[in-house]
Amino acid sequence: MSVTIKDVARRAGVSPSTVSRVISKHPRISKETAERVTRVMEELGYHPNSMAKGLVSKATYILGVILPRPAEELFQNYFFHEVLRGILAQANRSGYDLLIASGSSESDELETVKRLVRGRRVDGIILLSSKTKDPLIHFLNEVGFPFVIIGRSPDFPDAPTVDNDNVQAAYDATRHLINQGHERIGFVSGPQELTVSQDRLTGYRQAMLEAGLSISEDWIVEGEFLQETGYRAMSMLMNLPERPTALVVIDDIVAFGVLHGLNELGYSVPQDMCLVGFNNISLSEHTSPPLTSVDIGTYQIGYMTAQTLIKTISKEPLHQTRKIIPHRLIVRGSSVK
């Protein structure tokens, strides 16, 4: 005969409703009671029926994760791998599964989110990126569905977000190159509709202007978060009459493309060009030369995002809707001669 919730309650000396609250991680259940009930469940081999639990609470115990477009970036950029690892760790710890979705176009992406929300297929949604006038954020805010953004929303400044201070991070990266004696510093950016691209470009400009250095718009190249962007940027920048001597690059993967392009053109790093990237992915210290990079705490971003969403779903008060993960500059050979 299978073990029931009443068997667990009887052995633990609590009511069946208390067992149910322990299973659903109710915040008002004491730590001592939760540990005792959990121990008894393990001893008796009791496993909650997630379907039945969902019918009672009208919850799916699934978090939706919306991939940015183009979705193929996810498989080429280690940032997303690490963010998802952090999300998954917190989700599993809290008894949630993940449903990952995307769309081939903006309208398709919006329809996907609407289908998830209206079909109650998830309890909340994580947006892995944010941009200005984002229809996904507008829809989720309008219907009052729990969501958290990685990044920030200019249109909804009070929306729950987890982010870095990207303006300060890019300022610090640029300032590092200025301190190395560079005056002609370029910037390889991501798509300008993304707030992360806007903020890092702002930080770069602030550092340059504060140092009294001029900025040539020819030194700013926009692209996707792909190696191809960095590779293409080199064919443009290195053919300028007055080329930059250092670059702030929006992402380490893009910086790998920069390294490849410079190598093909016969230039050396850091002798001919100094580089600073972002994300400090594991491969960055193994490039030749090792890549200086801004560590933005990618795993922590994912973990904190899932934690914030689960609190929002549970209607727990958020002490602050915008959470900032600290960054630090990891100096390696690509930026120091």
N, C-alpha and C positions, 0 to 999 in steps of 0.2 A: 504494500500500500504506500502511495506517495505521501511525502510529508506536506502538511498544510500550514497555512499561516497561523492557525489556532494552535498547532503543535508547538510552533516556535514561541508563541505568546505564553503558553502554559509553562514551558521550560524556562523562559527568561523572566517569568513573573511579571509580565506586563499585559496590557490589553492588545487584541488584534489590531486596533486602530493605531496604537503606538508602533507596532511592527511596520505597519503601512507607512507611517511617517518616517521611520528610519530608512525604509527602502527608497522613499522619494526624497531623502536628504532634507527633511523639513528643518529649517533653521532653529526652531524652538525646542528641538529635542536635545537634551544634554549630551555632552561627549561621552559621559560614563554610560548612559543608557544605550546610546548608539553602539558603543563598543561591545556591551554585553549582548545586545540583540544580534549584532553581526557575528559574534563568536558562536552563539547558539545556532544561527543559520548554517555556519560552516560545519559545526559538529553534527547537525542533523542532515546535512547535505541538501538544504532547502535552497532552491533557485527561483526567484520571483518570475512569474509569467509576465514578460514585458508587454505582451498584447493586452492581457487583462488589466495590467497596471495603467496602460494608456487609455483604455476604455473608461476606467474610473476617473482618471485625472484629466481626460481629454488632451493628453500630451503624447507626443511621438517619441520623445527622448532622442531626437535627431537634430543636429545642427546643419543648416545649409551653408555651403561655402561656394561663393560665386567667383569663378576664375576670371581674370581680366582678358580682354581680347587684344591681340590674337592669342588664343589658348595655347598655341604651340610654344609661346614664350615660357610657359610653366615648365616645360620639359627641357628647356635650354638654359634656364636661369636658376642658379642654386638658391637665390633669395627665396623663391616660392617653395622650394623643397624644405628649407629650414623653417619657414613660417608655418607650413602645414605640419611639420613635426611638432612644433610647439602647440598648435591648435589641437592636434590629435592627443598629445600627452594630457592636456587639461580635460579634454572631452572624455577620454577614457577614465580618468580619475573620478570624474563626476557622474559616470554612468550614461554618457551620451555617445551616439555614433555620429558619423559624418555622412552627408550626402553632398557630393561635389558636382557642380553644374556650370555650364557656360552657354554662350550663344555665338553664332557666326556673324551676327550684326547687332547693332544697338537695339533695334526693334525686336529681334529674336531673343536677345538677352533679357529685355524687359518682359516679354511674354513668358519666358522661363521662370522668372521671379514671381510673376503673377500666378502662374500655375502652382508653384510651390506654396504660395501663401493661401490662395483661395481653396486649394485642395487639402490644406492643413497637413502637408506632407513633412513639414519641419516645424520646430518650435521657435526658431529664430534664424537669422541670416547674418553671415559675415561677408563683407565686401572686401576683397583683397587689395583694392585700389580705389582711388576717388578722383573725380575730376569736376571741373566747373559745370554747372547746370546738368548734373547727373540725373537722368530720369529714374534710375533705380532708387536713389535716395529720396527723390520727390515722392515716388509711389509708396515706399515703405513708411515714410513719415506721414503721408496722407492717411493711410489705413491704420496707423498706429501699431504696426507689427514690430516685434523686437528685432533690432539689428545693431551691429557695431561695424564701424569703418576702420580699416587700416589706412591711416592718412588723416585728412581733415576735409570738412565740407565748407567752402566759403558761403554757400547758400543756407546751411543749417549749422551755425557755429555751436549750438547746444546739443547736437547729436552726439551719442556716445562714440568716442574715437580712441584709438591707440596709435601713437605716432612718435617720431623723434622731433626734436627741434631742428628741422632740416635747414632752416635759414642759418642757424648758428653752426651746424655741422659743416655746411659748405663754406661759411665764413672761415672756420678754423682750418679747413683744408687749403683754402686760397692763401690765408695768412701764413701758413707753413711754407708755401712756395715763395711768397714775398720775402720771408725771413731768410730763405736760401739765396736771395739776391736777384730773383727774377722780376722783370718789369713787364714783359710781354707774356701774359698768361691767358690761355684760351679755355673754353668750356665746351665739353661734348655732352649734350643734353638728351633727355628722353622726350616723348611727345609733350608739347606745351599745354595740352588740355588737362594733363595730369597735375595735381597740386604738388606732388613731390618734385616734379621738374621745375615748376614755377618757384617753389620755395628755395631749392638749391641754386637756381640761377640768381635769385634775389640775394642770397648770402654771398655768392661769388661777386656780384656787382658791388655790394656794400663794402667788402674787403678791398676791392680795387679802388673804389672812390675814396675810401678813408685813407688809403696809402698815397693818394694823389696820382694814381696811375690811370692812363687812358685805356679805354676798352674799344677795340675794333670789332664791329659787328661781324666782320669776316672771320673772327676767331671763335665765334659761337656756332656750333653745328648741332642741328636737331635730328633725332632719329628714334629708332625703337630700342628696347633693352636687349639688344642682340649683338654678337660679335661683329656682324656685318656693318653695323653703324660705326664702330670704332675703326674698322678697316677702311670704310669709305671716307671717314673724316680725314684720314691721313693723306689720301690722294688729293683732297681739297686743300688742307692746311699747309702741307709741305711744298705746294706749288705757288703759294702766295709770295709776292715780292718782299713783304715783311712778315715772316711767319713767327708764331709764338715759340718761346723756348721752354714752356711748361704747360701742362694741361690738368685741369680738374675734370674728371670723367665721372658721369652720373652713376656708374655701376661697374663692378669688377669685371663682369662678363664683357661689357663694352670695352673696358680697358685691355682685355686680352686681345680684342680685335685691333686696338691701337698698337699694341706691341707687335702683332703679326704684320700690320701694315708698315710700321717703321722698319722692321727687319727686312722686308722685301724691297723697300726703297733704299736700303743701305745705311740707315741711320741707327745710332746706338742710344740706349737708355742706360744711365742718365746723362751721358756726355752731350748728346745732341738734343734731347728732350727729356724733361722730368715729368713724372706722372703721379697723380693721387687718384685712387678709385674709392668706391663705396661698397660696403657690406662685409668686407673682410672675410670672404668665403675661404674655405679650407685650402683651395688651390692657389690662393694669392701668394702664400709664402713659398710656393714651389716654382713660380715663374722665374725667368732669367732676364733681368734681375728680379728678386722678390718684390712684390708690389706693395707700396705704401697704400694703406686703405683706412677708411673710417669705419670702425666697428659700430654698427647701429643696434646690436643686441637683437638680431633677427629672431632667434628662438624665443626670447622673452616677449617679443612683440606678439608672436603667435599665441603663446601661453596666456598672456594677459588679455588678449582679445577674446579668446574662448571663455576665460574666467569672467570677463565683463559681460559677455552675452548671457551666460548662464545666470548671473546675478540679475540681469535685466529681465530675463524670462521668469525668474522666481520673484520678481518685484521687490528685490532687496534694494535698499537705498544706495545710490552711488555717491560717494563723498565728492567726486569730481567726474564730470562727463568726459573730459579730455585728459587722458593719461599719457605722459611723456616718458619714453624710455631713454636713459642716458646714452650718449655716444662717446667714443674716444678714438683719437687718431693713433694708428699703429704705423710707426715710421720704419720703412725698410729701404732697400737699395734703389728703388725706382725714382726716389725724389731727392737723394742726397749724393752729391758728387764727391 
